[in-house]
Amino acid sequence: KALDGVRILDFTHVQSGPTCTQLLAWFGADVIKVERAGAGDITREQLRDIPDADSLYFTMLNHNKRSVTIDTKNPEGKLVLEALIQKCDVLVENFAPGALERMGFSWERIQELNPRMIVASVKGFGPGPYEDCKVYENVAQCVGGAASTTGFDDGPPVVTGAQIGDSGTGLHLALGIVTALYQRTMTGRGQKVLAAMQDGVLNLCRVKLRDQQRLERTGVMKEYPQYPNGTFGEAVPRAGNASGGGQPGWILKCKGWEHDPNAYIYFITQAPVWAKICNVIGREEWATDPQYATPNARLPRLQEIFAEIERWTMTKTKFEAMEILNRYDIPCGPILSMKEIAQDESLRRTGTIVEVDHPVRGKYLTVGNPIKLSDSPTQVTRSPLLGEHTDEVMAELGYSSAQIEALRACGAI
């Protein structure tokens, strides 16, 4: 495995941190998840669909990990944690600001115990006026610029169903950790790695920051649906389903849209295939008409053009339309529901969707590793039961059976 030999001390919970550590575990790192005895990660019980079984929320974020329970407020438990810090390469946490310090494990203390330790943190905000504020998924989308630029111009800001605040920041943190591990091979030193949720969302919204500067310079953005008849204000507006790139796109109805909320297709009027689009929809004259023949000529007429294309897509199912359009290399994509994705056999063959067997809840579907390495294939294993590997990890730290029982008797583990 790519990260064989790397040991991660996982102090994360809920979604952002567990996303990060699960990705590292998929790449082969030994991830030891530290949890509270009797309770564990709060998501074990959130949104349960089977009584007394770990929720899908927990299981889908904690594959390939080992779980230990430690009471860090217990003096003996704190000694166990110190031993783990000395043995591990990375400590990952997404506590509230200052929580790690209050536990007695400041950066300076961790460096005393293990100067090679990398301490990686997810926080809501970076240094500044809001650094002590808690942030959750939708808050991150709002403060990172996503919500203000999502939705339609005549409606309120909208958050996306994609977890770009939590999972998106976890992915950023994983890259930071791997980078710090690589640098350590040359310096021998650990370091702090920070991924702020506001920063992560903004990084994913860079095209909107681009558009803000364009708007300030020109006062108009011709590829937005507000052009030519609407008005632009001081900030980047909500653009409906307009593309964020240089090729105009829109979501169009397909056959059956009246009763199927996902009978739609995303259609891009890519300039190099404009003549093919005109032929497919039966408007061959548009290919040479000066009012439609060039991208700049089409910009003021995009809504009219998409309405005409939609008259064609409404005669086809979204899959029929995609099959026809792909013959001509016309960019498009059907709107897939979660049910359709769950049933997609090709996604299962590639390991993007996997079925896992759990000893309590039985079989369930989950996402697999989205990143494929040719020399390090990912095998997704089930999430751990609470404290399932406590004795195993204690033994690896050198504790005898009698010592482990004594730690359990005093409530340290």
C-alpha positions as MATLAB code, in Angstrom:
seq = 'KALDGVRILDFTHVQSGPTCTQLLAWFGADVIKVERAGAGDITREQLRDIPDADSLYFTMLNHNKRSVTIDTKNPEGKLVLEALIQKCDVLVENFAPGALERMGFSWERIQELNPRMIVASVKGFGPGPYEDCKVYENVAQCVGGAASTTGFDDGPPVVTGAQIGDSGTGLHLALGIVTALYQRTMTGRGQKVLAAMQDGVLNLCRVKLRDQQRLERTGVMKEYPQYPNGTFGEAVPRAGNASGGGQPGWILKCKGWEHDPNAYIYFITQAPVWAKICNVIGREEWATDPQYATPNARLPRLQEIFAEIERWTMTKTKFEAMEILNRYDIPCGPILSMKEIAQDESLRRTGTIVEVDHPVRGKYLTVGNPIKLSDSPTQVTRSPLLGEHTDEVMAELGYSSAQIEALRACGAI';
ca = [
       0.000    0.000    0.000;
       1.102    3.552   -0.680;
       1.090    4.557    3.010;
       2.214    1.260    4.555;
       4.103    1.963    7.767;
       2.416    5.318    8.436;
       0.492    5.355   11.715;
      -2.270    7.933   12.213;
      -3.668    8.905   15.616;
      -7.222    9.859   14.723;
      -8.878   12.279   17.148;
     -11.529   13.308   14.630;
     -15.294   13.047   14.732;
     -18.380   13.744   12.611;
     -17.357   14.346    8.963;
     -14.463   16.637    8.013;
     -11.721   14.874    9.968;
     -13.002   11.318    9.417;
     -13.124   12.000    5.658;
      -9.423   12.834    5.801;
      -8.356    9.875    7.927;
     -10.509    7.412    5.969;
      -8.752    8.474    2.768;
      -5.363    7.909    4.418;
      -6.572    4.507    5.654;
      -7.679    3.587    2.126;
      -4.138    4.321    0.981;
      -2.792    1.895    3.578;
      -2.088    3.978    6.684;
      -2.809    2.373   10.073;
      -5.479    4.714   11.428;
      -6.182    4.376   15.159;
      -9.416    6.163   16.011;
      -9.545    7.353   19.622;
     -13.075    7.451   21.083;
     -14.821    7.909   24.391;
     -15.761    4.678   26.146;
     -19.480    3.983   26.037;
     -20.253    6.735   23.524;
     -17.638    7.156   20.838;
     -17.991    9.372   17.803;
     -21.374   11.117   18.043;
     -22.244   10.020   14.506;
     -22.447    6.387   15.658;
     -25.957    7.228   16.876;
     -26.961   10.100   14.585;
     -29.572    9.427   11.873;
     -29.844    5.755   12.815;
     -31.932    3.570   10.540;
     -31.384    0.336   12.525;
     -31.787    0.407   16.326;
     -28.557   -0.197   18.286;
     -26.439   -0.372   15.106;
     -23.846    2.192   14.121;
     -25.470    4.649   11.748;
     -24.615    4.865    8.067;
     -23.305    8.343    8.857;
     -20.565    6.740   10.972;
     -19.895    3.608    8.950;
     -19.465    5.483    5.659;
     -16.786    7.769    7.135;
     -14.719    5.304    9.150;
     -13.787    2.345    6.982;
     -10.388    0.653    7.273;
      -9.749    2.085   10.769;
      -9.139    0.613   14.204;
     -11.056    1.908   17.241;
      -9.689    2.303   20.764;
     -11.397    3.863   23.764;
      -9.344    6.096   26.059;
     -10.427    8.451   28.838;
      -7.965   11.287   28.327;
      -9.067   12.923   31.599;
      -7.905    9.854   33.530;
      -4.207   10.133   34.522;
      -3.558    6.571   33.360;
      -5.460    7.229   30.164;
      -3.306   10.290   29.528;
      -0.192    8.118   29.849;
      -1.622    5.731   27.252;
      -2.208    8.653   24.924;
       1.369    9.851   25.450;
       2.601    6.392   24.471;
       0.490    6.536   21.303;
       1.848    9.966   20.388;
       5.369    8.601   20.705;
       4.528    5.718   18.347;
       2.477    7.547   15.714;
       3.448    9.725   12.774;
       0.417   12.009   12.517;
      -2.214   13.282   14.940;
      -5.395   14.482   13.213;
      -8.044   16.471   15.080;
     -11.098   18.583   14.411;
     -11.898   19.620   17.968;
     -13.258   23.021   18.845;
     -10.506   25.651   18.998;
      -8.239   25.158   22.036;
      -9.561   21.701   22.995;
      -6.274   19.894   22.413;
      -4.445   22.402   24.628;
      -7.033   21.966   27.385;
      -6.368   18.224   27.274;
      -2.729   18.972   28.069;
      -1.422   18.303   24.581;
      -0.247   21.608   23.206;
       1.987   21.694   20.130;
       4.980   22.186   22.423;
       4.066   19.154   24.573;
       3.531   16.966   21.526;
       6.906   18.049   20.167;
       8.524   17.044   23.459;
       6.989   13.593   23.161;
       7.668   13.157   19.443;
       9.500   15.835   17.420;
       8.626   13.979   14.207;
       4.902   14.183   14.889;
       2.719   15.986   12.351;
      -0.340   17.618   13.950;
      -3.107   18.182   11.411;
      -6.219   20.187   12.220;
      -9.520   21.114   10.637;
     -10.877   24.425   11.877;
     -13.799   26.558   10.777;
     -11.754   29.677   10.100;
      -8.071   30.439    9.822;
      -6.334   33.051   12.007;
      -8.391   36.214   12.244;
     -11.491   37.663   13.892;
     -13.544   34.450   13.598;
     -10.904   31.823   14.414;
     -12.631   30.785   17.665;
     -16.033   30.272   16.015;
     -17.515   26.843   15.376;
     -18.391   26.025   11.780;
     -20.590   23.312   10.297;
     -21.099   22.232    6.690;
     -23.681   24.792    5.584;
     -22.004   27.588    7.522;
     -18.770   26.828    5.665;
     -20.591   27.002    2.337;
     -21.984   30.396    3.301;
     -18.771   31.990    4.574;
     -16.687   30.483    1.758;
     -18.686   32.167   -1.013;
     -20.547   29.121   -2.345;
     -24.072   29.931   -1.135;
     -24.119   33.529   -2.389;
     -23.313   32.339   -5.906;
     -25.612   29.277   -5.968;
     -29.273   29.271   -6.980;
     -31.312   31.515   -9.226;
     -31.168   35.290   -9.338;
     -34.748   35.742   -8.174;
     -34.316   33.538   -5.095;
     -32.291   33.342   -1.866;
     -28.765   31.922   -1.558;
     -28.711   28.106   -1.740;
     -26.364   25.517   -0.246;
     -25.326   22.533   -2.338;
     -25.941   18.881   -1.499;
     -22.254   18.171   -2.048;
     -20.441   18.328    1.282;
     -17.811   20.777    0.113;
     -17.375   22.260    3.596;
     -16.799   19.073    5.579;
     -15.630   16.412    3.134;
     -14.034   19.003    0.860;
     -11.900   20.324    3.704;
     -11.034   16.779    4.760;
      -9.651   16.134    1.275;
      -7.565   19.315    1.484;
      -6.216   18.240    4.881;
      -5.249   14.798    3.569;
      -3.117   16.430    0.874;
      -1.475   18.634    3.502;
      -0.655   15.603    5.644;
       0.881   13.632    2.785;
       2.905   16.715    1.797;
       4.167   17.142    5.375;
       5.103   13.449    5.517;
       7.100   13.859    2.326;
       8.886   16.938    3.659;
       9.699   15.072    6.880;
      11.691   12.511    4.888;
      14.151   15.328    4.168;
      13.987   17.456    7.332;
      13.241   14.814    9.978;
      10.846   17.280   11.607;
       7.133   17.272   12.155;
       5.002   20.345   11.605;
       1.487   21.705   12.011;
      -0.983   21.362    9.133;
      -4.136   23.489    9.096;
      -7.118   23.269    6.779;
      -9.791   25.877    7.511;
     -13.266   25.121    6.190;
     -13.777   28.665    4.917;
     -10.503   28.395    3.000;
     -11.382   24.994    1.551;
     -14.766   26.152    0.255;
     -13.235   29.301   -1.218;
     -10.613   27.204   -2.998;
     -13.450   25.279   -4.644;
     -15.157   28.579   -5.555;
     -12.153   30.136   -7.271;
     -14.019   30.694  -10.545;
     -16.438   32.955   -8.685;
     -13.550   34.984   -7.269;
     -12.333   35.213  -10.849;
     -15.760   36.476  -11.899;
     -15.826   39.070   -9.109;
     -12.728   40.700  -10.556;
     -14.098   40.506  -14.098;
     -17.344   42.105  -12.931;
     -15.514   44.952  -11.200;
     -13.546   45.622  -14.369;
     -16.305   45.358  -16.993;
     -19.590   45.678  -15.091;
     -21.090   42.755  -17.020;
     -20.550   39.012  -17.546;
     -21.945   37.966  -20.867;
     -22.094   34.216  -20.184;
     -24.413   34.753  -17.177;
     -28.212   34.476  -17.743;
     -28.641   38.087  -16.556;
     -27.159   39.175  -19.899;
     -28.358   40.983  -21.958;
     -31.683   41.979  -20.424;
     -30.929   41.809  -16.695;
     -28.745   43.939  -14.481;
     -25.548   43.279  -12.570;
     -24.822   44.608   -9.101;
     -21.559   44.945   -7.218;
     -21.097   41.244   -6.436;
     -21.140   38.058   -8.484;
     -24.811   37.071   -8.821;
     -26.456   33.654   -8.675;
     -26.289   32.209  -12.155;
     -28.773   29.339  -12.103;
     -27.326   26.440  -14.071;
     -24.900   28.472  -16.154;
     -21.477   26.932  -16.614;
     -18.564   28.287  -14.627;
     -16.291   27.955  -17.647;
     -16.113   29.478  -21.096;
     -18.585   27.041  -22.678;
     -22.248   27.982  -21.984;
     -24.372   25.223  -20.486;
     -27.854   24.689  -19.031;
     -30.059   21.951  -17.596;
     -32.805   20.960  -20.038;
     -35.960   18.888  -19.726;
     -36.057   15.400  -21.216;
     -38.892   13.007  -22.004;
     -40.834   12.177  -18.837;
     -39.912   15.315  -16.911;
     -43.564   15.827  -15.928;
     -43.453   12.872  -13.507;
     -39.718   12.253  -13.021;
     -37.919   15.047  -11.120;
     -34.583   13.897  -12.546;
     -35.543   13.568  -16.225;
     -33.104   16.292  -17.237;
     -29.768   16.575  -19.009;
     -26.942   19.088  -18.764;
     -26.150   20.387  -22.229;
     -23.056   22.413  -23.177;
     -22.989   24.432  -26.394;
     -19.298   23.885  -26.991;
     -18.072   26.098  -29.826;
     -16.084   23.446  -31.785;
     -19.197   21.254  -32.172;
     -21.718   24.044  -32.792;
     -22.399   22.881  -36.356;
     -23.093   19.347  -35.082;
     -25.495   20.704  -32.458;
     -27.366   22.592  -35.174;
     -27.657   19.424  -37.270;
     -28.843   17.277  -34.342;
     -31.650   19.663  -33.315;
     -32.702   20.373  -36.896;
     -31.558   24.001  -37.071;
     -28.815   23.580  -39.697;
     -29.180   27.214  -40.801;
     -27.868   28.431  -37.433;
     -24.397   27.068  -38.277;
     -23.866   29.828  -40.845;
     -26.332   32.508  -39.702;
     -24.259   35.508  -38.481;
     -26.620   35.864  -35.485;
     -25.704   32.361  -34.242;
     -22.511   31.245  -35.994;
     -19.967   32.605  -33.483;
     -19.742   32.304  -29.688;
     -19.977   36.071  -29.212;
     -23.032   36.278  -31.450;
     -24.726   33.520  -29.455;
     -24.193   35.054  -26.003;
     -27.190   37.458  -26.114;
     -29.375   34.619  -27.476;
     -28.446   31.779  -25.089;
     -31.880   31.436  -23.526;
     -33.501   31.264  -26.964;
     -30.912   28.704  -28.088;
     -31.369   26.505  -25.033;
     -35.161   26.674  -25.436;
     -34.783   25.358  -28.988;
     -32.410   22.597  -27.880;
     -34.850   21.690  -25.120;
     -37.602   21.166  -27.671;
     -35.359   18.402  -29.050;
     -34.289   16.906  -25.680;
     -37.921   16.680  -24.552;
     -38.497   14.106  -27.308;
     -35.795   11.809  -25.863;
     -35.109   10.232  -22.499;
     -31.976   11.590  -20.858;
     -30.101    8.404  -21.743;
     -31.294    8.431  -25.347;
     -30.229   12.052  -25.668;
     -26.825   11.300  -24.173;
     -26.261    8.384  -26.543;
     -27.075   10.512  -29.597;
     -25.068   13.524  -28.460;
     -21.998   11.451  -27.594;
     -21.841   10.198  -31.183;
     -21.010   13.765  -32.159;
     -18.772   14.559  -29.152;
     -21.318   17.064  -27.858;
     -20.666   17.492  -24.100;
     -23.637   16.505  -21.943;
     -24.568   14.557  -18.859;
     -27.826   13.127  -17.502;
     -29.024   14.240  -14.086;
     -28.522   11.042  -12.094;
     -30.514   10.415   -8.934;
     -28.925    8.755   -5.907;
     -31.025    5.665   -6.683;
     -29.610    5.495  -10.207;
     -26.061    5.952   -8.934;
     -26.525    3.237   -6.294;
     -27.652    0.830   -9.019;
     -24.878    1.706  -11.496;
     -22.920   -1.505  -12.131;
     -20.000    0.328  -13.759;
     -19.408    2.325  -10.566;
     -19.355   -0.913   -8.603;
     -16.851   -2.493  -10.966;
     -14.442    0.415  -10.495;
     -14.844    0.451   -6.703;
     -16.437    3.898   -6.679;
     -19.491    2.298   -5.052;
     -18.857   -0.742   -2.825;
     -20.955   -3.093   -0.747;
     -19.648   -3.782    2.762;
     -20.795   -6.365    5.288;
     -21.140   -5.180    8.888;
     -21.543   -7.611   11.825;
     -24.479   -5.647   13.309;
     -26.220   -3.804   10.479;
     -25.507   -6.322    7.688;
     -24.703   -5.301    4.114;
     -24.800   -1.673    3.018;
     -23.563    0.494    0.165;
     -20.875    3.089    0.591;
     -18.547    5.204   -1.496;
     -15.133    3.758   -2.248;
     -11.842    5.508   -2.796;
     -12.337    8.163   -5.500;
      -8.590    8.167   -6.206;
      -7.224    5.096   -7.974;
      -3.543    4.138   -7.784;
      -2.302    1.429  -10.154;
       0.232    0.060   -7.640;
      -1.932    0.459   -4.540;
      -5.483   -0.827   -5.071;
      -7.933    0.015   -2.313;
      -9.848   -2.661   -0.443;
     -12.644   -1.119    1.597;
     -13.131   -2.859    4.941;
     -15.926   -2.200    7.416;
     -15.854    0.489   10.072;
     -14.786   -0.659   13.567;
     -17.106   -1.333   16.456;
     -16.591    0.980   19.414;
     -13.329    0.050   21.155;
     -12.972   -3.078   19.048;
      -9.176   -2.805   18.818;
      -8.346   -1.382   22.247;
      -6.652   -4.537   23.576;
      -4.854   -5.100   20.271;
      -3.370   -1.592   20.205;
      -2.476   -1.689   23.911;
      -0.551   -4.914   23.313;
       1.312   -3.266   20.436;
       2.317   -0.488   22.844;
       3.850   -3.109   25.152;
       1.108   -3.443   27.761;
       0.628   -6.924   29.211;
      -2.771   -8.558   29.623;
      -2.684   -7.791   33.348;
      -1.840   -4.136   32.695;
      -4.635   -3.854   30.149;
      -7.114   -5.226   32.675;
      -5.834   -2.780   35.270;
      -6.309    0.126   32.837;
      -9.841   -1.034   32.169;
     -10.585   -1.431   35.867;
      -9.569    2.148   36.618;
     -11.560    3.492   33.681;
      -8.564    4.627   31.638;
      -9.620    2.600   28.600;
];
